[in-house]
Amino acid sequence: MTILQALDGYYHRLAQRGEVTAPGWSPEKFGWCIVLDADGAPVDVYDLHDTSGKKPKPKLYSVPAAVKRTVGISANFLWDKTAYVLGRTAGEGKRTAQEHAAFVDMHIERLAGQKDAGLKALLSFLQNWQPERFDEAPFRPEMLDANILFRLEGERGFIHERAAARALVEAAKDGAKAEGISCLVTGKQALLARLHPTIKGVEGAQSSGAALVSFNLDAFTSLGKDQGANAPTSEIAAFRYGTALNHMLTRDGPNRVRRPIGDATVVFWADASNAEAAEDAEDLFGDALDPPTDAEEAGKIGSLLDALAQGRPLEKLRPRFTPGTRFHVLGLSPNAARLSVRFWLADDFEVFARHLGDHYRDMHIEPRPRGWSGAPSVNWLLMKTTALGEKFENIPPLLAGEVMRSVLTGARYPQSWLAAAIIRLRAGDDPLSGWHVSVIRAVLTRDHRKKFQKEDVPVSLAPDEPNKAYQLGRLFAVLENAQRLALGKINATIRDRYFGAASATPASVFPLLLRGAQNHLARLRKDGKDKWIEREIEDILDRLTLDLPRSLPLAEQGRFAVGYYHQRKEQFKGRPEEAGHDDNGAEGDD
């Protein structure tokens, strides 16, 4: 099933619940309504903004479908922005006069002979309106460039909602003339959509909307076809897929991941004969991909994913779920006036749920990273482990798409994620936060499961682990601790100076560190604190048999970081007199 076919099918489910507009109509944002008397004179301006939040926001209203504007001038029916409706704009407005004339001419033509009081009032208003009138009451400067509706004085409904207006909209839709084609989406004979709908709400794309399907250059066309004829889609199918996608892309839509993953805005939906089962699948997926902020609820999601990873059937964990529910995930990225499909995945929901459980299991490490309250979102993981300054906008977009695809398909994690996490550690990120180590373990654990790595990675401290890189990480942690206990609070520890070099070229760094450790141990002997540290060092060196690798490949550098994390987090257990010190001698080991 293609993206457009899946969206077309989702439209029908939304339409059954009355959540989307019918063909010929579209939801648009409005903040202002002009009130007209029976003769078409403006008597008031009504503020439509939603004032329930911190600042007023325009509201969505169902209006006659918006026209697709490219470079030409084309007016909407019964509504539009102030440049078209009133001939005024906040900007320079080089085309404002032509836009207003187009709006007036179109309405004079379509409203001629109408007997409805509201339509007659609107026609009279347009025939008598002068743009200079905007500078007088009741009009306000903040109306400029906003969409405008009309209402007849003394009535609650808008003029476009009147029966006569609806009849005109339906007549225009049914009487449209276009080339008949066999629709690629439905397979039926229907009228060709020359231009596809505008998609709004994708982060980073043009605020006026962008095209998912478009042909505006000869290089994009074939066989002499013009625009939409290159991918023949019927007008009704184009309307349905555009309406369904725009519905999901609304700012607080339940089927949208709140924050883009890299540069991709992600939406998802289920196909199921049972609406409750579809909603349950969507709720679970949304919470797993973008966990709730409430720690208790996030913990419940984490427990559910853990159960899935252990092989428990989804229908036993979620009684409302229906086996065989089809699920779709779409990631869209901005590309000038168009949209790029960053990823498109479709499968049974059980498969997605199982892969999310596997991801949660692969990320597991003890102790948990700081702030881990449930199942961390992919976005959070990427921000913590790859983004400069831990800023979401600095997440590498291509990497984000690859990681998301791996999480949802169960495929091998990209090796570039492992490299990025290690690079951030070498650049000075704190390995004791646990997030980098959790990602490193996830990449290496999945590689082991898929036979790309011979050795698995321990979940928690494993003193008997045979891997040399892991033991070197442990050794580095013990040497750092010896320095910290001997010198107290200092500006830079050996971790600050040598972590990257020690993990990459152990043979050239550890002899230097071991010589320095003798001075630290000598100072500790005076206080009687050296015995357990010396035992730790000797035990690890015995496992290494003094055979230090000259260099470590990327995967082994990752195991070094895991060993370091485990040792640093576990070494003070049972030693409460030492547990309160952090790396610089301050309170709090974490």
Disulfide bonds with the S-S distance in Angstrom:
none
